[in-house]
């Protein structure tokens, strides 16, 4: 995804099993963040940070969704365990990861493998990408995204 690209026409299921078309989530800015795996330290912190700022995102007219390749059931358990206030979408087949370019080769302890790059995308009310954060560091990230949303 490059600045100026349109929001892909993708439909995924959320943690409640409801089908969600990204392009039909509603009016206003849309924040789409990709994260590697439910219930891991960094991903939990990121989800909690977006949850804590959810009222401010809402006040700014923005919606926030998180996407990983975890199952709907795993998202439901993750949401319940941490009382999350963000919608999580399941991309088990990897279609959204491919469309956004977040399925990448990673390296850990000299071993290469494919996984989700932690990334966030901000779309304007017309579904046009206006900002992208790649290789996200979790600390302070949700607040930085909120500041960007407030510029609209």
C-alpha positions in Angstrom: 0.0 0.0 0.0 1.2 3.4 -1.0 -0.1 6.9 0.0 -3.0 7.7 -2.3 -4.1 4.0 -2.7 -7.7 3.1 -2.1 -8.9 0.9 0.7 -9.0 -2.7 -0.6 -12.3 -4.4 -1.1 -11.9 -7.1 1.6 -14.4 -8.7 3.9 -13.3 -10.4 7.1 -15.0 -11.8 10.2 -14.7 -10.0 13.5 -14.3 -11.5 17.0 -18.1 -12.0 17.1 -18.2 -13.9 13.8 -19.8 -11.0 11.9 -18.7 -10.4 8.4 -17.1 -6.9 8.0 -16.4 -5.2 4.7 -13.5 -2.8 5.3 -14.9 -0.3 2.8 -18.3 -0.3 4.5 -17.3 0.2 8.2 -18.7 3.7 8.2 -18.0 7.4 7.6 -14.9 9.1 8.8 -11.2 8.1 9.0 -10.4 4.4 9.4 -7.3 3.1 11.2 -6.3 -0.4 10.2 -3.5 -1.9 12.3 -1.9 -5.3 11.6 -0.3 -7.2 14.4 1.4 -10.7 14.5 -0.5 -12.7 17.2 -3.1 -12.5 19.8 -2.2 -12.6 23.5 1.6 -11.9 23.0 3.2 -9.1 25.0 3.6 -6.5 22.3 0.3 -7.3 20.6 -1.6 -7.1 23.9 0.0 -3.8 24.8 -0.9 -2.4 21.4 -4.5 -3.6 21.6 -4.8 -2.2 25.2 -3.4 1.1 24.0 -5.9 1.4 21.2 -8.6 0.4 23.6 -7.6 3.1 26.1 -7.8 5.7 23.4 -11.0 4.4 21.8 -13.2 7.2 23.1 -10.8 9.8 21.7 -10.7 8.1 18.3 -14.5 8.0 18.3 -14.7 11.6 19.3 -12.5 12.4 16.3 -14.9 10.4 14.1 -12.4 7.6 13.5 -12.9 3.8 13.7 -10.1 1.4 14.6 -9.7 -2.2 13.6 -6.9 -4.6 14.2 -6.1 -7.5 11.9 -4.1 -10.7 12.4 -4.2 -14.2 11.0 -5.6 -15.6 14.3 -9.0 -17.3 14.1 -12.3 -15.7 15.1 -12.4 -17.9 18.2 -8.9 -16.8 19.2 -9.9 -13.1 18.7 -13.0 -13.7 20.9 -10.9 -15.2 23.7 -8.3 -12.4 23.4 -11.0 -9.7 23.5 -12.7 -11.2 26.5 -9.5 -11.8 28.5 -8.3 -8.2 28.1 -11.7 -6.5 27.9 -10.6 -5.0 24.5 -12.6 -2.2 23.0 -11.4 -2.5 19.4 -12.8 -4.6 16.7 -10.4 -7.4 15.7 -10.7 -9.0 12.2 -9.5 -12.5 11.3 -7.4 -12.9 8.2 -6.8 -16.6 8.4 -6.2 -17.0 4.6 -3.9 -14.0 4.5 -5.8 -12.1 1.8 -5.7 -8.8 3.8 -2.0 -9.2 4.7 -1.2 -9.7 1.0 -3.3 -6.7 -0.1 -1.7 -4.4 2.5 1.8 -5.9 2.0 2.2 -6.9 5.6 3.0 -10.6 5.0 6.8 -10.4 5.0 9.9 -12.4 5.5 11.2 -12.0 9.1 14.2 -13.2 11.0 14.5 -14.4 14.5 17.8 -15.9 16.0 19.1 -16.4 12.5 16.0 -18.3 11.3 13.9 -16.8 8.5 10.2 -17.2 8.4 7.1 -15.5 7.0 5.0 -13.4 9.3 3.0 -10.3 9.8 4.9 -7.0 9.9 3.4 -4.8 12.6 2.0 -1.9 10.6 -0.8 0.7 10.7 -2.7 2.4 7.9 -4.8 5.6 8.1 -7.5 6.1 5.5 -9.5 9.3 5.1 -13.3 9.4 4.9 -13.1 8.6 1.1 -11.1 5.4 1.7 -7.8 6.9 0.5 -4.6 6.0 2.3 -3.1 9.2 3.8 -0.6 7.8 6.3 1.2 4.5 6.9 3.5 3.3 9.7 5.7 0.3 9.0 7.8 -1.7 11.4 5.8 -0.2 14.2 7.3 0.1 17.7 4.4 -0.3 20.1 5.3 2.2 22.8 3.4 5.4 22.1 2.2 4.3 18.7 -1.6 4.5 19.4 -1.2 8.0 20.7 0.8 9.0 17.5 -1.9 7.5 15.3 -4.5 9.5 17.3 -2.6 12.7 16.7 -2.5 12.0 13.0 -6.3 11.3 13.0 -6.9 14.7 14.7 -5.3 16.5 11.7 -8.4 15.7 9.6 
